[in-house]
Structures are given as C-alpha cells and as structure tokens.
Amino acid sequence: MDQLRGSGGCGLLNLPLQCFRGVDDAESECGLDNFGDFDWVIENHGDEQRLEEQLETLTEFIRARL
C-alpha cells in the first residue's frame, strides 16, 4: 500500500494510460484535436467552482442571444 501513497500520506494511484487502436484513435475521440480555435472552451480539471463559473458565463451568453 505504501507504493500508492504520495508525499504527506495522501492517497495517489498512477495508472498507465491504456490506448486501444480503433477506439482511442477513432474520429470520435480525436477528430477535433487539430481543429484550431473554438468559440468556447470549457475546462474541466476537477475544480467544480471554476467549472460552474464557465458554464454560467456560457449560459448567460446563450440567453442574451435568444
């Protein structure tokens, strides 16, 4: 179990990323990787408050144009 613990004793588990040919390289997974600029980018990195702020901004933008 010690190999799963990071500094400070918090639980960490690093798993190797498994990629499956025909799944992870499919158009539905990576078709927009090199698209260019998007009008909106919603970042979801586990910060719930930041995610809510981004979604609220997007919602206000949409409502203003209805």
Predicted model as a PDB file, atoms N, CA, C, CB and O in Angstrom, pLDDT in the B-factor column:
MODEL        1                                                                  
ATOM      1  N   MET A   1       0.823  -1.193   0.000  1.00 43.00           N  
ATOM      2  CA  MET A   1       0.000   0.000   0.000  1.00 43.00           C  
ATOM      3  C   MET A   1       0.862   1.250   0.000  1.00 43.00           C  
ATOM      4  CB  MET A   1      -0.934   0.002   1.199  1.00 43.00           C  
ATOM      5  O   MET A   1       0.415   2.294  -0.475  1.00 43.00           O  
ATOM      6  N   ASP A   2       2.079   1.180   0.515  1.00 44.00           N  
ATOM      7  CA  ASP A   2       2.945   2.356   0.559  1.00 44.00           C  
ATOM      8  C   ASP A   2       3.263   2.890  -0.827  1.00 44.00           C  
ATOM      9  CB  ASP A   2       4.228   2.028   1.282  1.00 44.00           C  
ATOM     10  O   ASP A   2       3.451   4.095  -0.992  1.00 44.00           O  
ATOM     11  N   GLN A   3       3.327   2.021  -1.824  1.00 46.00           N  
ATOM     12  CA  GLN A   3       3.619   2.495  -3.175  1.00 46.00           C  
ATOM     13  C   GLN A   3       2.486   3.334  -3.746  1.00 46.00           C  
ATOM     14  CB  GLN A   3       3.895   1.322  -4.089  1.00 46.00           C  
ATOM     15  O   GLN A   3       2.668   4.023  -4.750  1.00 46.00           O  
ATOM     16  N   LEU A   4       1.309   3.280  -3.110  1.00 45.00           N  
ATOM     17  CA  LEU A   4       0.177   4.076  -3.562  1.00 45.00           C  
ATOM     18  C   LEU A   4       0.083   5.413  -2.838  1.00 45.00           C  
ATOM     19  CB  LEU A   4      -1.104   3.303  -3.372  1.00 45.00           C  
ATOM     20  O   LEU A   4      -0.795   6.220  -3.142  1.00 45.00           O  
ATOM     21  N   ARG A   5       0.968   5.653  -1.893  1.00 44.00           N  
ATOM     22  CA  ARG A   5       0.919   6.876  -1.103  1.00 44.00           C  
ATOM     23  C   ARG A   5       1.920   7.885  -1.639  1.00 44.00           C  
ATOM     24  CB  ARG A   5       1.198   6.579   0.377  1.00 44.00           C  
ATOM     25  O   ARG A   5       3.069   7.548  -1.926  1.00 44.00           O  
ATOM     26  N   GLY A   6       1.477   9.116  -1.769  1.00 45.00           N  
ATOM     27  CA  GLY A   6       2.359  10.205  -2.171  1.00 45.00           C  
ATOM     28  C   GLY A   6       2.963  10.848  -0.946  1.00 45.00           C  
ATOM     29  O   GLY A   6       2.776  10.364   0.171  1.00 45.00           O  
ATOM     30  N   SER A   7       3.675  11.920  -1.141  1.00 48.00           N  
ATOM     31  CA  SER A   7       4.239  12.630  -0.010  1.00 48.00           C  
ATOM     32  C   SER A   7       3.109  13.188   0.837  1.00 48.00           C  
ATOM     33  CB  SER A   7       5.186  13.756  -0.476  1.00 48.00           C  
ATOM     34  O   SER A   7       2.088  13.625   0.306  1.00 48.00           O  
ATOM     35  N   GLY A   8       3.282  13.176   2.129  1.00 48.00           N  
ATOM     36  CA  GLY A   8       2.245  13.654   3.025  1.00 48.00           C  
ATOM     37  C   GLY A   8       1.198  12.600   3.332  1.00 48.00           C  
ATOM     38  O   GLY A   8       0.258  12.868   4.081  1.00 48.00           O  
ATOM     39  N   GLY A   9       1.338  11.411   2.774  1.00 47.00           N  
ATOM     40  CA  GLY A   9       0.440  10.320   3.093  1.00 47.00           C  
ATOM     41  C   GLY A   9      -0.887  10.339   2.357  1.00 47.00           C  
ATOM     42  O   GLY A   9      -1.738   9.485   2.606  1.00 47.00           O  
ATOM     43  N   CYS A  10      -1.084  11.292   1.458  1.00 49.00           N  
ATOM     44  CA  CYS A  10      -2.363  11.293   0.741  1.00 49.00           C  
ATOM     45  C   CYS A  10      -2.363  10.183  -0.299  1.00 49.00           C  
ATOM     46  CB  CYS A  10      -2.625  12.668   0.068  1.00 49.00           C  
ATOM     47  O   CYS A  10      -1.324   9.842  -0.864  1.00 49.00           O  
ATOM     48  N   GLY A  11      -3.530   9.633  -0.539  1.00 50.00           N  
ATOM     49  CA  GLY A  11      -3.634   8.504  -1.453  1.00 50.00           C  
ATOM     50  C   GLY A  11      -3.480   8.922  -2.904  1.00 50.00           C  
ATOM     51  O   GLY A  11      -4.208   9.790  -3.385  1.00 50.00           O  
ATOM     52  N   LEU A  12      -2.564   8.326  -3.582  1.00 51.00           N  
ATOM     53  CA  LEU A  12      -2.345   8.569  -5.009  1.00 51.00           C  
ATOM     54  C   LEU A  12      -2.267   7.233  -5.716  1.00 51.00           C  
ATOM     55  CB  LEU A  12      -1.053   9.404  -5.257  1.00 51.00           C  
ATOM     56  O   LEU A  12      -1.749   6.259  -5.170  1.00 51.00           O  
ATOM     57  N   LEU A  13      -2.767   7.195  -6.893  1.00 52.00           N  
ATOM     58  CA  LEU A  13      -2.663   5.984  -7.691  1.00 52.00           C  
ATOM     59  C   LEU A  13      -2.434   6.411  -9.130  1.00 52.00           C  
ATOM     60  CB  LEU A  13      -3.943   5.085  -7.555  1.00 52.00           C  
ATOM     61  O   LEU A  13      -3.323   6.974  -9.769  1.00 52.00           O  
ATOM     62  N   ASN A  14      -1.254   6.146  -9.630  1.00 56.00           N  
ATOM     63  CA  ASN A  14      -0.927   6.469 -11.018  1.00 56.00           C  
ATOM     64  C   ASN A  14      -1.017   5.198 -11.836  1.00 56.00           C  
ATOM     65  CB  ASN A  14       0.488   7.111 -11.140  1.00 56.00           C  
ATOM     66  O   ASN A  14      -0.275   4.243 -11.609  1.00 56.00           O  
ATOM     67  N   LEU A  15      -1.920   5.197 -12.774  1.00 54.00           N  
ATOM     68  CA  LEU A  15      -2.088   4.058 -13.661  1.00 54.00           C  
ATOM     69  C   LEU A  15      -1.616   4.432 -15.049  1.00 54.00           C  
ATOM     70  CB  LEU A  15      -3.552   3.589 -13.691  1.00 54.00           C  
ATOM     71  O   LEU A  15      -1.856   5.553 -15.496  1.00 54.00           O  
ATOM     72  N   PRO A  16      -0.957   3.532 -15.734  1.00 58.00           N  
ATOM     73  CA  PRO A  16      -0.556   3.839 -17.104  1.00 58.00           C  
ATOM     74  C   PRO A  16      -1.783   3.996 -17.991  1.00 58.00           C  
ATOM     75  CB  PRO A  16       0.368   2.742 -17.659  1.00 58.00           C  
ATOM     76  O   PRO A  16      -2.752   3.246 -17.870  1.00 58.00           O  
ATOM     77  N   LEU A  17      -1.730   4.964 -18.868  1.00 63.00           N  
ATOM     78  CA  LEU A  17      -2.830   5.197 -19.793  1.00 63.00           C  
ATOM     79  C   LEU A  17      -2.818   4.096 -20.847  1.00 63.00           C  
ATOM     80  CB  LEU A  17      -2.725   6.607 -20.452  1.00 63.00           C  
ATOM     81  O   LEU A  17      -1.830   3.914 -21.560  1.00 63.00           O  
ATOM     82  N   GLN A  18      -3.909   3.377 -20.936  1.00 71.00           N  
ATOM     83  CA  GLN A  18      -4.035   2.347 -21.949  1.00 71.00           C  
ATOM     84  C   GLN A  18      -4.756   2.933 -23.148  1.00 71.00           C  
ATOM     85  CB  GLN A  18      -4.782   1.107 -21.401  1.00 71.00           C  
ATOM     86  O   GLN A  18      -5.824   3.528 -23.003  1.00 71.00           O  
ATOM     87  N   CYS A  19      -4.192   2.772 -24.308  1.00 73.00           N  
ATOM     88  CA  CYS A  19      -4.825   3.221 -25.541  1.00 73.00           C  
ATOM     89  C   CYS A  19      -5.168   1.991 -26.365  1.00 73.00           C  
ATOM     90  CB  CYS A  19      -3.899   4.200 -26.340  1.00 73.00           C  
ATOM     91  O   CYS A  19      -4.394   1.038 -26.455  1.00 73.00           O  
ATOM     92  N   PHE A  20      -6.331   2.040 -26.953  1.00 75.00           N  
ATOM     93  CA  PHE A  20      -6.782   0.918 -27.758  1.00 75.00           C  
ATOM     94  C   PHE A  20      -6.954   1.367 -29.201  1.00 75.00           C  
ATOM     95  CB  PHE A  20      -8.098   0.337 -27.204  1.00 75.00           C  
ATOM     96  O   PHE A  20      -7.745   2.263 -29.492  1.00 75.00           O  
ATOM     97  N   ARG A  21      -6.216   0.743 -30.092  1.00 78.00           N  
ATOM     98  CA  ARG A  21      -6.309   1.047 -31.518  1.00 78.00           C  
ATOM     99  C   ARG A  21      -7.725   0.798 -31.991  1.00 78.00           C  
ATOM    100  CB  ARG A  21      -5.305   0.203 -32.336  1.00 78.00           C  
ATOM    101  O   ARG A  21      -8.327  -0.231 -31.682  1.00 78.00           O  
ATOM    102  N   GLY A  22      -8.252   1.753 -32.746  1.00 75.00           N  
ATOM    103  CA  GLY A  22      -9.613   1.634 -33.235  1.00 75.00           C  
ATOM    104  C   GLY A  22     -10.637   2.238 -32.288  1.00 75.00           C  
ATOM    105  O   GLY A  22     -11.796   2.420 -32.659  1.00 75.00           O  
ATOM    106  N   VAL A  23     -10.212   2.550 -31.062  1.00 75.00           N  
ATOM    107  CA  VAL A  23     -11.091   3.196 -30.092  1.00 75.00           C  
ATOM    108  C   VAL A  23     -10.543   4.578 -29.780  1.00 75.00           C  
ATOM    109  CB  VAL A  23     -11.224   2.346 -28.795  1.00 75.00           C  
ATOM    110  O   VAL A  23     -11.177   5.588 -30.084  1.00 75.00           O  
ATOM    111  N   ASP A  24      -9.360   4.621 -29.172  1.00 75.00           N  
ATOM    112  CA  ASP A  24      -8.776   5.891 -28.751  1.00 75.00           C  
ATOM    113  C   ASP A  24      -8.238   6.722 -29.918  1.00 75.00           C  
ATOM    114  CB  ASP A  24      -7.669   5.635 -27.767  1.00 75.00           C  
ATOM    115  O   ASP A  24      -8.018   7.923 -29.765  1.00 75.00           O  
ATOM    116  N   ASP A  25      -8.028   6.111 -31.057  1.00 74.00           N  
ATOM    117  CA  ASP A  25      -7.578   6.860 -32.221  1.00 74.00           C  
ATOM    118  C   ASP A  25      -8.702   7.056 -33.239  1.00 74.00           C  
ATOM    119  CB  ASP A  25      -6.403   6.150 -32.875  1.00 74.00           C  
ATOM    120  O   ASP A  25      -8.456   7.465 -34.374  1.00 74.00           O  
ATOM    121  N   ALA A  26      -9.925   6.763 -32.827  1.00 78.00           N  
ATOM    122  CA  ALA A  26     -11.083   6.898 -33.713  1.00 78.00           C  
ATOM    123  C   ALA A  26     -11.441   8.371 -33.909  1.00 78.00           C  
ATOM    124  CB  ALA A  26     -12.291   6.125 -33.145  1.00 78.00           C  
ATOM    125  O   ALA A  26     -11.080   9.217 -33.091  1.00 78.00           O  
ATOM    126  N   GLU A  27     -12.137   8.665 -34.969  1.00 77.00           N  
ATOM    127  CA  GLU A  27     -12.557  10.030 -35.292  1.00 77.00           C  
ATOM    128  C   GLU A  27     -13.338  10.670 -34.151  1.00 77.00           C  
ATOM    129  CB  GLU A  27     -13.402  10.034 -36.557  1.00 77.00           C  
ATOM    130  O   GLU A  27     -13.201  11.866 -33.898  1.00 77.00           O  
ATOM    131  N   SER A  28     -14.156   9.876 -33.463  1.00 76.00           N  
ATOM    132  CA  SER A  28     -14.962  10.422 -32.367  1.00 76.00           C  
ATOM    133  C   SER A  28     -14.119  10.838 -31.171  1.00 76.00           C  
ATOM    134  CB  SER A  28     -15.991   9.407 -31.928  1.00 76.00           C  
ATOM    135  O   SER A  28     -14.564  11.647 -30.358  1.00 76.00           O  
ATOM    136  N   GLU A  29     -12.919  10.303 -31.050  1.00 75.00           N  
ATOM    137  CA  GLU A  29     -12.037  10.636 -29.933  1.00 75.00           C  
ATOM    138  C   GLU A  29     -11.073  11.763 -30.257  1.00 75.00           C  
ATOM    139  CB  GLU A  29     -11.260   9.420 -29.516  1.00 75.00           C  
ATOM    140  O   GLU A  29     -10.778  12.589 -29.393  1.00 75.00           O  
ATOM    141  N   CYS A  30     -10.582  11.811 -31.478  1.00 76.00           N  
ATOM    142  CA  CYS A  30      -9.513  12.755 -31.776  1.00 76.00           C  
ATOM    143  C   CYS A  30      -9.761  13.592 -33.028  1.00 76.00           C  
ATOM    144  CB  CYS A  30      -8.229  12.015 -31.928  1.00 76.00           C  
ATOM    145  O   CYS A  30      -8.858  14.281 -33.500  1.00 76.00           O  
ATOM    146  N   GLY A  31     -10.964  13.538 -33.562  1.00 77.00           N  
ATOM    147  CA  GLY A  31     -11.274  14.243 -34.800  1.00 77.00           C  
ATOM    148  C   GLY A  31     -11.131  15.750 -34.717  1.00 77.00           C  
ATOM    149  O   GLY A  31     -10.881  16.396 -35.735  1.00 77.00           O  
ATOM    150  N   LEU A  32     -11.285  16.331 -33.529  1.00 74.00           N  
ATOM    151  CA  LEU A  32     -11.184  17.783 -33.380  1.00 74.00           C  
ATOM    152  C   LEU A  32      -9.873  18.218 -32.736  1.00 74.00           C  
ATOM    153  CB  LEU A  32     -12.342  18.296 -32.559  1.00 74.00           C  
ATOM    154  O   LEU A  32      -9.713  19.394 -32.408  1.00 74.00           O  
ATOM    155  N   ASP A  33      -8.938  17.302 -32.551  1.00 76.00           N  
ATOM    156  CA  ASP A  33      -7.676  17.631 -31.884  1.00 76.00           C  
ATOM    157  C   ASP A  33      -6.922  18.764 -32.575  1.00 76.00           C  
ATOM    158  CB  ASP A  33      -6.794  16.405 -31.820  1.00 76.00           C  
ATOM    159  O   ASP A  33      -6.300  19.588 -31.904  1.00 76.00           O  
ATOM    160  N   ASN A  34      -6.966  18.817 -33.876  1.00 78.00           N  
ATOM    161  CA  ASN A  34      -6.229  19.845 -34.628  1.00 78.00           C  
ATOM    162  C   ASN A  34      -7.178  20.818 -35.329  1.00 78.00           C  
ATOM    163  CB  ASN A  34      -5.304  19.187 -35.662  1.00 78.00           C  
ATOM    164  O   ASN A  34      -6.844  21.380 -36.372  1.00 78.00           O  
ATOM    165  N   PHE A  35      -8.347  21.006 -34.753  1.00 80.00           N  
ATOM    166  CA  PHE A  35      -9.376  21.845 -35.364  1.00 80.00           C  
ATOM    167  C   PHE A  35      -8.948  23.300 -35.457  1.00 80.00           C  
ATOM    168  CB  PHE A  35     -10.664  21.743 -34.580  1.00 80.00           C  
ATOM    169  O   PHE A  35      -9.232  23.959 -36.457  1.00 80.00           O  
ATOM    170  N   GLY A  36      -8.286  23.805 -34.458  1.00 79.00           N  
ATOM    171  CA  GLY A  36      -7.928  25.217 -34.414  1.00 79.00           C  
ATOM    172  C   GLY A  36      -8.629  25.890 -33.262  1.00 79.00           C  
ATOM    173  O   GLY A  36      -8.773  25.305 -32.188  1.00 79.00           O  
ATOM    174  N   ASP A  37      -9.060  27.103 -33.472  1.00 84.00           N  
ATOM    175  CA  ASP A  37      -9.700  27.862 -32.408  1.00 84.00           C  
ATOM    176  C   ASP A  37     -11.184  27.521 -32.297  1.00 84.00           C  
ATOM    177  CB  ASP A  37      -9.522  29.356 -32.648  1.00 84.00           C  
ATOM    178  O   ASP A  37     -11.895  27.418 -33.297  1.00 84.00           O  
ATOM    179  N   PHE A  38     -11.624  27.353 -31.069  1.00 82.00           N  
ATOM    180  CA  PHE A  38     -13.032  27.133 -30.775  1.00 82.00           C  
ATOM    181  C   PHE A  38     -13.615  28.435 -30.253  1.00 82.00           C  
ATOM    182  CB  PHE A  38     -13.226  25.976 -29.747  1.00 82.00           C  
ATOM    183  O   PHE A  38     -12.883  29.269 -29.720  1.00 82.00           O  
ATOM    184  N   ASP A  39     -14.907  28.622 -30.396  1.00 87.00           N  
ATOM    185  CA  ASP A  39     -15.572  29.789 -29.829  1.00 87.00           C  
ATOM    186  C   ASP A  39     -15.613  29.706 -28.311  1.00 87.00           C  
ATOM    187  CB  ASP A  39     -16.987  29.922 -30.388  1.00 87.00           C  
ATOM    188  O   ASP A  39     -15.475  30.719 -27.626  1.00 87.00           O  
ATOM    189  N   TRP A  40     -15.801  28.515 -27.792  1.00 88.00           N  
ATOM    190  CA  TRP A  40     -15.884  28.293 -26.343  1.00 88.00           C  
ATOM    191  C   TRP A  40     -15.069  27.069 -25.988  1.00 88.00           C  
ATOM    192  CB  TRP A  40     -17.359  28.124 -25.875  1.00 88.00           C  
ATOM    193  O   TRP A  40     -15.126  26.054 -26.682  1.00 88.00           O  
ATOM    194  N   VAL A  41     -14.321  27.162 -24.921  1.00 88.00           N  
ATOM    195  CA  VAL A  41     -13.593  26.023 -24.371  1.00 88.00           C  
ATOM    196  C   VAL A  41     -13.979  25.924 -22.897  1.00 88.00           C  
ATOM    197  CB  VAL A  41     -12.026  26.179 -24.558  1.00 88.00           C  
ATOM    198  O   VAL A  41     -13.758  26.858 -22.126  1.00 88.00           O  
ATOM    199  N   ILE A  42     -14.544  24.808 -22.520  1.00 90.00           N  
ATOM    200  CA  ILE A  42     -14.912  24.550 -21.134  1.00 90.00           C  
ATOM    201  C   ILE A  42     -13.857  23.609 -20.567  1.00 90.00           C  
ATOM    202  CB  ILE A  42     -16.367  23.938 -21.013  1.00 90.00           C  
ATOM    203  O   ILE A  42     -13.712  22.474 -21.022  1.00 90.00           O  
ATOM    204  N   GLU A  43     -13.124  24.094 -19.570  1.00 89.00           N  
ATOM    205  CA  GLU A  43     -12.082  23.279 -18.946  1.00 89.00           C  
ATOM    206  C   GLU A  43     -12.642  22.601 -17.715  1.00 89.00           C  
ATOM    207  CB  GLU A  43     -10.850  24.133 -18.579  1.00 89.00           C  
ATOM    208  O   GLU A  43     -13.237  23.249 -16.854  1.00 89.00           O  
ATOM    209  N   ASN A  44     -12.453  21.310 -17.635  1.00 86.00           N  
ATOM    210  CA  ASN A  44     -12.936  20.528 -16.502  1.00 86.00           C  
ATOM    211  C   ASN A  44     -11.764  19.762 -15.912  1.00 86.00           C  
ATOM    212  CB  ASN A  44     -14.082  19.559 -16.928  1.00 86.00           C  
ATOM    213  O   ASN A  44     -11.467  18.637 -16.315  1.00 86.00           O  
ATOM    214  N   HIS A  45     -11.105  20.397 -14.948  1.00 86.00           N  
ATOM    215  CA  HIS A  45      -9.928  19.791 -14.320  1.00 86.00           C  
ATOM    216  C   HIS A  45     -10.188  19.465 -12.858  1.00 86.00           C  
ATOM    217  CB  HIS A  45      -8.722  20.721 -14.438  1.00 86.00           C  
ATOM    218  O   HIS A  45      -9.255  19.400 -12.057  1.00 86.00           O  
ATOM    219  N   GLY A  46     -11.448  19.261 -12.511  1.00 88.00           N  
ATOM    220  CA  GLY A  46     -11.782  18.879 -11.158  1.00 88.00           C  
ATOM    221  C   GLY A  46     -12.112  20.034 -10.230  1.00 88.00           C  
ATOM    222  O   GLY A  46     -12.454  19.811  -9.069  1.00 88.00           O  
ATOM    223  N   ASP A  47     -12.015  21.276 -10.724  1.00 91.00           N  
ATOM    224  CA  ASP A  47     -12.361  22.445  -9.912  1.00 91.00           C  
ATOM    225  C   ASP A  47     -13.827  22.768 -10.173  1.00 91.00           C  
ATOM    226  CB  ASP A  47     -11.436  23.680 -10.243  1.00 91.00           C  
ATOM    227  O   ASP A  47     -14.159  23.431 -11.155  1.00 91.00           O  
ATOM    228  N   GLU A  48     -14.701  22.297  -9.291  1.00 93.00           N  
ATOM    229  CA  GLU A  48     -16.139  22.427  -9.508  1.00 93.00           C  
ATOM    230  C   GLU A  48     -16.581  23.888  -9.600  1.00 93.00           C  
ATOM    231  CB  GLU A  48     -16.895  21.731  -8.392  1.00 93.00           C  
ATOM    232  O   GLU A  48     -17.426  24.234 -10.425  1.00 93.00           O  
ATOM    233  N   GLN A  49     -16.016  24.730  -8.762  1.00 95.00           N  
ATOM    234  CA  GLN A  49     -16.406  26.141  -8.784  1.00 95.00           C  
ATOM    235  C   GLN A  49     -16.020  26.790 -10.107  1.00 95.00           C  
ATOM    236  CB  GLN A  49     -15.756  26.898  -7.615  1.00 95.00           C  
ATOM    237  O   GLN A  49     -16.811  27.540 -10.680  1.00 95.00           O  
ATOM    238  N   ARG A  50     -14.829  26.515 -10.595  1.00 95.00           N  
ATOM    239  CA  ARG A  50     -14.382  27.077 -11.881  1.00 95.00           C  
ATOM    240  C   ARG A  50     -15.253  26.564 -13.020  1.00 95.00           C  
ATOM    241  CB  ARG A  50     -12.901  26.723 -12.147  1.00 95.00           C  
ATOM    242  O   ARG A  50     -15.587  27.318 -13.934  1.00 95.00           O  
ATOM    243  N   LEU A  51     -15.620  25.300 -12.971  1.00 95.00           N  
ATOM    244  CA  LEU A  51     -16.494  24.730 -13.994  1.00 95.00           C  
ATOM    245  C   LEU A  51     -17.848  25.424 -13.978  1.00 95.00           C  
ATOM    246  CB  LEU A  51     -16.666  23.217 -13.781  1.00 95.00           C  
ATOM    247  O   LEU A  51     -18.376  25.783 -15.031  1.00 95.00           O  
ATOM    248  N   GLU A  52     -18.411  25.614 -12.792  1.00 95.00           N  
ATOM    249  CA  GLU A  52     -19.698  26.302 -12.665  1.00 95.00           C  
ATOM    250  C   GLU A  52     -19.621  27.726 -13.216  1.00 95.00           C  
ATOM    251  CB  GLU A  52     -20.145  26.331 -11.196  1.00 95.00           C  
ATOM    252  O   GLU A  52     -20.554  28.183 -13.876  1.00 95.00           O  
ATOM    253  N   GLU A  53     -18.525  28.427 -12.953  1.00 96.00           N  
ATOM    254  CA  GLU A  53     -18.355  29.790 -13.469  1.00 96.00           C  
ATOM    255  C   GLU A  53     -18.335  29.805 -14.989  1.00 96.00           C  
ATOM    256  CB  GLU A  53     -17.066  30.412 -12.926  1.00 96.00           C  
ATOM    257  O   GLU A  53     -18.958  30.661 -15.616  1.00 96.00           O  
ATOM    258  N   GLN A  54     -17.622  28.862 -15.576  1.00 95.00           N  
ATOM    259  CA  GLN A  54     -17.552  28.789 -17.035  1.00 95.00           C  
ATOM    260  C   GLN A  54     -18.921  28.487 -17.638  1.00 95.00           C  
ATOM    261  CB  GLN A  54     -16.541  27.722 -17.468  1.00 95.00           C  
ATOM    262  O   GLN A  54     -19.312  29.087 -18.639  1.00 95.00           O  
ATOM    263  N   LEU A  55     -19.638  27.562 -17.028  1.00 95.00           N  
ATOM    264  CA  LEU A  55     -20.957  27.205 -17.543  1.00 95.00           C  
ATOM    265  C   LEU A  55     -21.944  28.349 -17.372  1.00 95.00           C  
ATOM    266  CB  LEU A  55     -21.479  25.956 -16.843  1.00 95.00           C  
ATOM    267  O   LEU A  55     -22.801  28.558 -18.230  1.00 95.00           O  
ATOM    268  N   GLU A  56     -21.836  29.088 -16.284  1.00 96.00           N  
ATOM    269  CA  GLU A  56     -22.711  30.244 -16.068  1.00 96.00           C  
ATOM    270  C   GLU A  56     -22.438  31.314 -17.134  1.00 96.00           C  
ATOM    271  CB  GLU A  56     -22.504  30.831 -14.639  1.00 96.00           C  
ATOM    272  O   GLU A  56     -23.375  31.902 -17.674  1.00 96.00           O  
ATOM    273  N   THR A  57     -21.187  31.562 -17.430  1.00 95.00           N  
ATOM    274  CA  THR A  57     -20.834  32.530 -18.468  1.00 95.00           C  
ATOM    275  C   THR A  57     -21.400  32.109 -19.816  1.00 95.00           C  
ATOM    276  CB  THR A  57     -19.312  32.688 -18.561  1.00 95.00           C  
ATOM    277  O   THR A  57     -21.951  32.933 -20.547  1.00 95.00           O  
ATOM    278  N   LEU A  58     -21.268  30.849 -20.141  1.00 95.00           N  
ATOM    279  CA  LEU A  58     -21.804  30.331 -21.403  1.00 95.00           C  
ATOM    280  C   LEU A  58     -23.325  30.432 -21.423  1.00 95.00           C  
ATOM    281  CB  LEU A  58     -21.367  28.870 -21.617  1.00 95.00           C  
ATOM    282  O   LEU A  58     -23.909  30.806 -22.440  1.00 95.00           O  
ATOM    283  N   THR A  59     -23.968  30.099 -20.305  1.00 96.00           N  
ATOM    284  CA  THR A  59     -25.425  30.194 -20.221  1.00 96.00           C  
ATOM    285  C   THR A  59     -25.903  31.622 -20.419  1.00 96.00           C  
ATOM    286  CB  THR A  59     -25.912  29.669 -18.881  1.00 96.00           C  
ATOM    287  O   THR A  59     -26.874  31.855 -21.139  1.00 96.00           O  
ATOM    288  N   GLU A  60     -25.236  32.574 -19.792  1.00 96.00           N  
ATOM    289  CA  GLU A  60     -25.593  33.995 -19.962  1.00 96.00           C  
ATOM    290  C   GLU A  60     -25.431  34.436 -21.417  1.00 96.00           C  
ATOM    291  CB  GLU A  60     -24.724  34.881 -19.046  1.00 96.00           C  
ATOM    292  O   GLU A  60     -26.266  35.172 -21.943  1.00 96.00           O  
ATOM    293  N   PHE A  61     -24.364  33.990 -22.057  1.00 94.00           N  
ATOM    294  CA  PHE A  61     -24.119  34.301 -23.457  1.00 94.00           C  
ATOM    295  C   PHE A  61     -25.265  33.784 -24.337  1.00 94.00           C  
ATOM    296  CB  PHE A  61     -22.777  33.696 -23.909  1.00 94.00           C  
ATOM    297  O   PHE A  61     -25.758  34.497 -25.211  1.00 94.00           O  
ATOM    298  N   ILE A  62     -25.677  32.551 -24.096  1.00 94.00           N  
ATOM    299  CA  ILE A  62     -26.756  31.956 -24.893  1.00 94.00           C  
ATOM    300  C   ILE A  62     -28.076  32.670 -24.642  1.00 94.00           C  
ATOM    301  CB  ILE A  62     -26.900  30.463 -24.575  1.00 94.00           C  
ATOM    302  O   ILE A  62     -28.800  32.987 -25.586  1.00 94.00           O  
ATOM    303  N   ARG A  63     -28.390  32.921 -23.394  1.00 96.00           N  
ATOM    304  CA  ARG A  63     -29.658  33.577 -23.061  1.00 96.00           C  
ATOM    305  C   ARG A  63     -29.741  34.970 -23.663  1.00 96.00           C  
ATOM    306  CB  ARG A  63     -29.834  33.658 -21.550  1.00 96.00           C  
ATOM    307  O   ARG A  63     -30.823  35.396 -24.069  1.00 96.00           O  
ATOM    308  N   ALA A  64     -28.641  35.681 -23.730  1.00 96.00           N  
ATOM    309  CA  ALA A  64     -28.620  37.026 -24.287  1.00 96.00           C  
ATOM    310  C   ALA A  64     -28.917  37.030 -25.782  1.00 96.00           C  
ATOM    311  CB  ALA A  64     -27.276  37.672 -24.028  1.00 96.00           C  
ATOM    312  O   ALA A  64     -29.281  38.064 -26.341  1.00 96.00           O  
ATOM    313  N   ARG A  65     -28.767  35.899 -26.417  1.00 94.00           N  
ATOM    314  CA  ARG A  65     -28.971  35.823 -27.857  1.00 94.00           C  
ATOM    315  C   ARG A  65     -30.265  35.136 -28.254  1.00 94.00           C  
ATOM    316  CB  ARG A  65     -27.828  35.113 -28.486  1.00 94.00           C  
ATOM    317  O   ARG A  65     -30.537  34.952 -29.441  1.00 94.00           O  
ATOM    318  N   LEU A  66     -31.058  34.760 -27.272  1.00 93.00           N  
ATOM    319  CA  LEU A  66     -32.353  34.103 -27.570  1.00 93.00           C  
ATOM    320  C   LEU A  66     -33.420  35.140 -27.862  1.00 93.00           C  
ATOM    321  CB  LEU A  66     -32.804  33.206 -26.389  1.00 93.00           C  
ATOM    322  O   LEU A  66     -34.568  34.785 -28.133  1.00 93.00           O  
TER     323      LEU A  66                                                      
ENDMDL                                                                          
END                                                                             
